[in-house]
């Protein structure tokens, strides 16, 4: 998860740090494209669609 790119309202963000009780990420520190860093809930971030063009059967 750390270092991965997700979408926040359609814009790419990079997860820098993730933490939370019970081993699951509750909050994350993200960096937006303009360089700002924000702590926000992980909930609501979406994975970036696969653009490799490979199809999985």
MARMINU-978207 format. One record per residue: x, y, z of N, C-alpha, C, O, CB in turn; residue number from 1. Coordinates in pm, whole numbers. Glycine has a CB too. Example, Ala and Ser with C-alpha at 12.3 -4.5 7.8 and 13.67 -1.06 7.14 Angstrom:
2
1319 | -569 | 780 | 1230 | -450 | 780 | 1320 | -330 | 780 | 1424 | -332 | 846 | 1131 | -447 | 905 | 1
1285 | -225 | 708 | 1367 | -106 | 714 | 1290 | 3 | 787 | 1341 | 114 | 804 | 1408 | -60 | 572 | 2
This chain:
57
82 | -118 | 0 | 0 | 0 | 0 | 87 | 125 | 0 | 63 | 217 | -79 | -93 | -1 | 119 | 1
187 | 131 | 86 | 275 | 247 | 90 | 349 | 258 | -42 | 407 | 160 | -90 | 374 | 238 | 209 | 2
347 | 377 | -101 | 412 | 399 | -229 | 321 | 376 | -349 | 359 | 407 | -462 | 530 | 310 | -240 | 3
202 | 323 | -326 | 111 | 297 | -437 | 29 | 420 | -470 | 6 | 507 | -386 | 18 | 180 | -403 | 4
-15 | 426 | -594 | -97 | 536 | -642 | -243 | 496 | -640 | -279 | 388 | -686 | -54 | 579 | -784 | 5
-326 | 584 | -586 | -471 | 565 | -582 | -536 | 689 | -640 | -470 | 790 | -664 | -521 | 537 | -436 | 6
-667 | 681 | -662 | -741 | 795 | -712 | -827 | 854 | -601 | -897 | 783 | -529 | -828 | 755 | -831 | 7
-819 | 985 | -588 | -903 | 1060 | -495 | -983 | 1158 | -579 | -928 | 1255 | -632 | -818 | 1133 | -383 | 8
-1113 | 1134 | -590 | -1199 | 1217 | -676 | -1145 | 1224 | -819 | -1152 | 1329 | -883 | -1211 | 1358 | -618 | 9
-1091 | 1113 | -868 | -1041 | 1106 | -1005 | -900 | 1157 | -1026 | -846 | 1146 | -1136 | -1130 | 1181 | -1092 | 10
-839 | 1212 | -922 | -702 | 1263 | -931 | -605 | 1166 | -863 | -637 | 1113 | -757 | -692 | 1404 | -866 | 11
-488 | 1143 | -922 | -393 | 1049 | -860 | -329 | 1105 | -734 | -292 | 1223 | -729 | -285 | 1010 | -961 | 12
-315 | 1019 | -633 | -244 | 1053 | -510 | -155 | 935 | -474 | -185 | 821 | -512 | -343 | 1086 | -392 | 13
-47 | 960 | -402 | 45 | 855 | -360 | 36 | 840 | -209 | 43 | 939 | -136 | 192 | 886 | -405 | 14
20 | 716 | -161 | 14 | 689 | -18 | 157 | 686 | 35 | 239 | 607 | -11 | -60 | 555 | 11 | 15
185 | 771 | 133 | 319 | 778 | 192 | 328 | 695 | 320 | 428 | 626 | 341 | 356 | 923 | 222 | 16
224 | 702 | 405 | 222 | 628 | 532 | 78 | 583 | 556 | -16 | 657 | 526 | 275 | 717 | 652 | 17
61 | 462 | 609 | -71 | 411 | 647 | -64 | 356 | 789 | 32 | 289 | 825 | -120 | 302 | 548 | 18
-166 | 384 | 869 | -171 | 331 | 1005 | -314 | 315 | 1050 | -406 | 375 | 993 | -94 | 422 | 1102 | 19
-332 | 235 | 1153 | -465 | 214 | 1210 | -464 | 94 | 1303 | -372 | 12 | 1297 | -568 | 195 | 1099 | 20
-564 | 83 | 1388 | -571 | -28 | 1482 | -607 | -159 | 1412 | -676 | -159 | 1310 | -674 | 2 | 1591 | 21
-559 | -268 | 1465 | -596 | -399 | 1414 | -528 | -439 | 1285 | -570 | -535 | 1221 | -740 | -404 | 1394 | 22
-424 | -369 | 1245 | -349 | -408 | 1126 | -403 | -353 | 995 | -332 | -356 | 894 | -345 | -554 | 1117 | 23
-525 | -303 | 994 | -580 | -248 | 871 | -560 | -98 | 864 | -562 | -31 | 967 | -729 | -282 | 859 | 24
-541 | -45 | 746 | -521 | 99 | 735 | -650 | 175 | 765 | -753 | 149 | 704 | -470 | 137 | 596 | 25
-643 | 266 | 857 | -758 | 350 | 888 | -735 | 489 | 831 | -823 | 547 | 767 | -782 | 356 | 1040 | 26
-616 | 542 | 855 | -579 | 674 | 804 | -453 | 661 | 719 | -371 | 571 | 740 | -558 | 774 | 920 | 27
-438 | 751 | 625 | -320 | 752 | 539 | -271 | 894 | 521 | -349 | 989 | 522 | -351 | 687 | 403 | 28
-141 | 907 | 503 | -81 | 1034 | 462 | -61 | 1022 | 313 | 11 | 934 | 266 | 56 | 1064 | 538 | 29
-125 | 1112 | 238 | -115 | 1108 | 92 | -45 | 1233 | 42 | -42 | 1337 | 108 | -255 | 1095 | 28 | 30
11 | 1219 | -77 | 70 | 1334 | -146 | -4 | 1351 | -276 | -12 | 1259 | -358 | 224 | 1317 | -170 | 31
-59 | 1470 | -296 | -134 | 1501 | -418 | -38 | 1544 | -528 | 80 | 1567 | -503 | -239 | 1610 | -391 | 32
-89 | 1556 | -649 | -6 | 1591 | -765 | 61 | 1727 | -750 | 169 | 1749 | -804 | -90 | 1591 | -890 | 33
-3 | 1819 | -676 | 56 | 1952 | -659 | 159 | 1957 | -546 | 216 | 2062 | -518 | -53 | 2053 | -631 | 34
184 | 1841 | -482 | 286 | 1833 | -378 | 234 | 1847 | -236 | 310 | 1825 | -142 | 388 | 1937 | -402 | 35
108 | 1882 | -219 | 53 | 1895 | -84 | 37 | 1758 | -21 | 8 | 1659 | -88 | -81 | 1969 | -86 | 36
57 | 1754 | 110 | 42 | 1630 | 186 | -74 | 1647 | 283 | -86 | 1749 | 351 | 173 | 1593 | 261 | 37
-158 | 1544 | 289 | -280 | 1550 | 369 | -301 | 1416 | 437 | -276 | 1311 | 377 | -404 | 1588 | 281 | 38
-346 | 1420 | 563 | -390 | 1299 | 632 | -540 | 1286 | 610 | -616 | 1380 | 633 | -354 | 1303 | 786 | 39
-581 | 1169 | 564 | -722 | 1146 | 537 | -754 | 999 | 559 | -663 | 916 | 566 | -759 | 1188 | 393 | 40
-883 | 964 | 571 | -919 | 823 | 582 | -886 | 748 | 453 | -898 | 803 | 344 | -1068 | 807 | 615 | 41
-844 | 623 | 466 | -817 | 542 | 348 | -945 | 515 | 270 | -944 | 503 | 147 | -750 | 409 | 387 | 42
-1054 | 505 | 342 | -1183 | 480 | 280 | -1213 | 589 | 177 | -1199 | 708 | 205 | -1296 | 473 | 386 | 43
-1253 | 548 | 60 | -1284 | 644 | -45 | -1177 | 653 | -153 | -1204 | 702 | -262 | -1305 | 779 | 14 | 44
-1057 | 606 | -123 | -954 | 603 | -227 | -980 | 483 | -317 | -1019 | 376 | -269 | -810 | 596 | -164 | 45
-960 | 500 | -443 | -985 | 393 | -541 | -856 | 355 | -610 | -767 | 438 | -630 | -1090 | 437 | -645 | 46
-846 | 226 | -645 | -727 | 180 | -717 | -726 | 237 | -858 | -831 | 258 | -918 | -722 | 26 | -721 | 47
-607 | 261 | -909 | -590 | 309 | -1046 | -621 | 193 | -1140 | -572 | 82 | -1119 | -444 | 366 | -1070 | 48
-701 | 217 | -1243 | -733 | 109 | -1338 | -608 | 57 | -1407 | -513 | 132 | -1432 | -833 | 157 | -1443 | 49
-608 | -71 | -1438 | -496 | -135 | -1507 | -489 | -83 | -1650 | -585 | -94 | -1726 | -510 | -289 | -1506 | 50
-374 | -25 | -1687 | -357 | 32 | -1822 | -254 | -45 | -1903 | -206 | 5 | -2005 | -316 | 178 | -1812 | 51
-219 | -167 | -1859 | -117 | -244 | -1930 | -172 | -304 | -2058 | -94 | -341 | -2146 | -64 | -354 | -1841 | 52
-304 | -313 | -2071 | -363 | -370 | -2190 | -369 | -522 | -2189 | -419 | -582 | -2283 | -288 | -326 | -2308 | 53
-320 | -584 | -2083 | -327 | -729 | -2075 | -461 | -770 | -2018 | -511 | -711 | -1922 | -211 | -785 | -1989 | 54
-518 | -873 | -2079 | -647 | -924 | -2031 | -623 | -1049 | -1951 | -541 | -1133 | -1989 | -744 | -951 | -2148 | 55
-694 | -1063 | -1841 | -685 | -1185 | -1761 | -809 | -1267 | -1784 | -921 | -1219 | -1767 | -668 | -1153 | -1609 | 56
-791 | -1392 | -1824 | -907 | -1478 | -1854 | -983 | -1516 | -1730 | -1082 | -1588 | -1738 | -863 | -1603 | -1925 | 57
